[in-house]
Amino acid sequence: MKRGEPYMASREQEQQAFYGPNLGYIIELYERFLEDASSVDEETRLYFEQNGAPISEPVVNQVVETGDFEKYLAASRLADQIRAKGHLAADIYPLKDHPRETELLELGQFGLTEADLRGMPVTLVCPDPPTHLKDAFEGIEHLKAQYTGAAAVEFQHVDDLDEKKWLRQKIEQGALTAKLSVEQKKQLFKRLAETDLFEKYLHKTYVGQKRFSIEGLDAMVPLLDTIVGHLIANGSETINIGMAHRGRLNVLAHVLGKPYEMIFAEFQHAPNHDLVPSEGSIGITYGWTGDVKYHLGLNRKMEQQSTNVRMTLANNPSHLEFVDPVVEGFTRAAQDDRSQKGAPRQEQGKAAAILIHGDAAFPGQGIVAETLNLTNLKGYNTGGTIHIIANNTIGFTTEPTDSRSTRYSSDLAKGYEIPIFHVNADEPESCLAVALLASEYRATFNKDVLIDLIGYRRFGHNEMDEPMNTNPVLYELIHQHDTARVLYANQLVEQGDVTKEEVAAIETDINDVMKAAREKVPNVEKEYGGVMPDVVFKGVPTVETGVSEENLMAYNEQLLEWPSGFNVFHKLEKVLKRRTDALTTKNGIDWGHAETLAFASILSDGTPIRLSGQDSERGTFAQRNINLNDVKTGKSFSPMHSLKSATASFAVYNSPLSEAGVLGFEYGYNVFAPETLVLWEAQYGDFANSGQVIFDQFISASRAKWGQTSGLVMLLPHGYEGQGPEHSSARLERFLSLSGEKNWTVANVSSAAQYFHLLRRQAAILGKEEVRPLVVMTPKSLLRHPLATSDLSELTDGSFKRIVEQTGLGESPDQVERIVFCSGKVAIDLAEAVSKSDDDFNWLHIVRIEEIYPFPAKQLNALLERYPNVTEFVWVQEEPKNMGAWTYIEPRLESVGINGITQVRYIGRRRRSSTAEGDPTGHKVEQARIVTEALTRQTVEETTAPSISETNV
């Protein structure tokens, strides 16, 4: 209704509109209006002035004979209380160890009696009642049954009124009450029996081995069955699941169909790839070092409901929740069509994610919040994730009162307006009803939804742990409690749906299947995993990555063309227009320009590109500007999308202020879309510290552990410019300490052309056996430094150089006495000092190691053979001695020594606890000392005395 416009609805419409949860509020407003008309807003005042009381006198008489509006208000408040607080009185704890707060919903608390409610219409408390309800009392009893049973719901924190209405209608029409046929009940029992008996078989057959059983949360398996079935029915062709180790073996066996014999073989330390079913529908990759069985994932391809479906359970280390963003990345990659130029075209219905969380981990690990925050962001949303908390009501040994500050482990989700369903894991039919309703919500609104599956943990944290030591009261209850299988079997027998004989027959058949599977397993232990593939051991080959001058000129011209009427900020326009002449000017191509040309050429080769990070559209240092914004309209435009020769998609996203979450997402995206050049950029290199688990557990080791390959590129700004300890170092030493088995490439390049070729080399190996991640220490001050720029000819010819010699030095090989090795920004500092000096440096040569790992020993050996009179090797770095590349590089340089050189002298900062000086003046002094010492010829006496830089502190 427009302000001041008369309200034209009929009286009948008004009565219908105000029945239900809004009625009490409207009555309260009317009472305030009668006392003081100015106390309500103008539209409401106009309505009351024109229409009077919100309910006509006949209805008033029908509801409460006394005409006391307080009774209406009380009844409406009671109904709202049931909706909002019913979960506190619900039967959601299998062990009955939490009091049900039923007093909150007693009529007396609201000044009501049964007689009061009998005189009111049911629509007052239940706007969409089932037909059998006759009055408000029956309506209230109905609401209690729906909101306080074995399944409960919280959705008051959801702001969207359409979503609230949808949920209310579904629940109050009985959606949380399962309606199963006898045959469906039998199938449900069989699933519970398979789940329970599988765990019992493992327990007695492989005594003392860890398995992190599902027991106490057995209903998770049929719950997942229901969710998966609904997702497929709604068009999902890819379903990705992430979970920690609790219940993982059971999910592998029964939801993804991993053969029993494969699991038994792993328990017998005799893994056998030949045990994969002959139809090849199961895909399991293995690394050469392997992983424990409850970390392994699996891919399954199947035909369901006439649809070819791929289902994946992601490999996951013991860092519990850190798989969450990885699975979201899987899912977005499966939804994006990258086959055409422009932005990728997302089809949310094609893929879906299911994340299974721990009850202690969900509120305890910040990665969960980082992942939830991605849900509505354009570069990261996946059309709604179905979250399940596998709620044991205990951590390792920690009680909930010690592990969280909230009532429920699920409360974190409220901040993201995610509806929450709590359900008793011992009530499998309720679990199926919740699974179906949650799946319908996700399909309807394309939003996240959460199921809090509340059960218990039958044994300790693992099967060798004795929980009575730490949680005796809880485990006394558990020891006396029957399993869900036994409870449901008894229920079905009592209802007459099955006989005891049928139950026994089903269980016998299940045990026979497992016994037969075990007999197929060879009783011979064998080494897990295998040998590292030879192509991996050899490393990345040399790849010709030059691009013709004609193509580069065409890319450059097109990238500087903008739509008619598009208004670029005038200062930025001048900066970008300089690129017009940069290709014809010697050493005119800077870092950002070279990157743009590399991207254009990669897209023209048919390789999709996805770049994300904090402020990556512009670039932290305003070096990229790959997405332009109209200064008048605010509309954005990426020249990459209109590149004529592009045959694949290009996407760049400014990420949320997250490292672990976004890095995990991009890793997952690349794993699932191996043909795509995926780049993650840290705003500053040290920000990568917050993503350390993803580096440690996934990116650096996934191929060795799981056979999971990745070509992810990580851009980490690194360099000492006096910006203090937080914005200097990308912690190069950490990546080198994680380097082994040619697991990735770590580069610290010093020119725009080198970066250009490095990106093109990485794109060329995507999808091939030799692919591996790439870690690049990217520059800050070097982004526009004249000595780091490149000439067009350096882009048109050749390939990435693992080592680069300083131009103008080493031209008289017989005179060279000292070779200085360095990498990255300090190489430019040295080059600049040399260029400004009048000294004769014929005794010196400087060699930049651009690819630090794998170490370029072959190239260095070939170079050093040209300098027969060298007497000294020096390593120069700007990082402290206990950081940077020194610890890694020293023994490797010594191994390639010539002329009996067995030691490498260090020049750099002394050992420190902090990465850099906090004072820019102190930085300049120390940086100058390092450069001067590296370029100063020393006498024999001087070389015997250690400098401060070599003193350990």
Secondary structure as UniProt FT lines:
FT   TURN            3..4
FT   HELIX           11..18
FT   TURN            21..22
FT   HELIX           23..35
FT   HELIX           37..39
FT   HELIX           42..51
FT   HELIX           57..63
FT   TURN            65..66
FT   HELIX           69..85
FT   HELIX           86..89
FT   TURN            94..95
FT   HELIX           102..105
FT   HELIX           107..110
FT   HELIX           114..118
FT   HELIX           122..124
FT   TURN            131..132
FT   HELIX           136..147
FT   STRAND          151..154
FT   TURN            156..157
FT   HELIX           161..172
FT   TURN            173..176
FT   HELIX           182..205
FT   TURN            207..208
FT   TURN            215..216
FT   TURN            218..219
FT   HELIX           220..233
FT   TURN            234..235
FT   STRAND          238..243
FT   TURN            246..247
FT   HELIX           248..254
FT   HELIX           260..267
FT   TURN            268..269
FT   HELIX           273..275
FT   TURN            278..279
FT   STRAND          282..283
FT   TURN            293..295
FT   STRAND          298..304
FT   TURN            305..306
FT   STRAND          307..313
FT   HELIX           320..322
FT   HELIX           323..335
FT   STRAND          336..337
FT   STRAND          345..346
FT   HELIX           348..350
FT   STRAND          351..358
FT   TURN            359..360
FT   HELIX           361..364
FT   HELIX           366..372
FT   TURN            373..376
FT   TURN            378..380
FT   STRAND          385..391
FT   HELIX           400..403
FT   TURN            409..410
FT   HELIX           411..416
FT   STRAND          420..424
FT   TURN            425..426
FT   HELIX           428..445
FT   STRAND          449..454
FT   TURN            463..464
FT   HELIX           467..469
FT   HELIX           472..479
FT   HELIX           484..495
FT   HELIX           500..519
FT   HELIX           534..538
FT   HELIX           549..559
FT   TURN            564..565
FT   HELIX           570..577
FT   HELIX           579..582
FT   TURN            583..584
FT   TURN            586..587
FT   HELIX           591..604
FT   TURN            605..606
FT   STRAND          609..613
FT   TURN            614..618
FT   TURN            620..621
FT   STRAND          628..629
FT   TURN            631..633
FT   STRAND          636..637
FT   HELIX           639..642
FT   TURN            644..645
FT   STRAND          650..654
FT   HELIX           660..672
FT   TURN            674..675
FT   STRAND          677..681
FT   HELIX           685..691
FT   HELIX           692..693
FT   HELIX           694..699
FT   TURN            700..701
FT   HELIX           702..706
FT   STRAND          713..717
FT   TURN            725..726
FT   HELIX           732..737
FT   TURN            741..742
FT   STRAND          745..747
FT   HELIX           752..765
FT   TURN            766..767
FT   TURN            769..770
FT   STRAND          774..778
FT   HELIX           781..783
FT   HELIX           786..788
FT   HELIX           792..796
FT   STRAND          803..805
FT   TURN            807..808
FT   HELIX           813..815
FT   STRAND          818..822
FT   HELIX           825..836
FT   TURN            842..843
FT   STRAND          844..849
FT   STRAND          851..853
FT   HELIX           857..864
FT   TURN            865..866
FT   TURN            868..869
FT   STRAND          872..880
FT   TURN            881..882
FT   TURN            884..885
FT   HELIX           886..895
FT   TURN            899..900
FT   STRAND          904..909
FT   HELIX           920..934
FT   HELIX           940..944
FT   HELIX           948..950
//
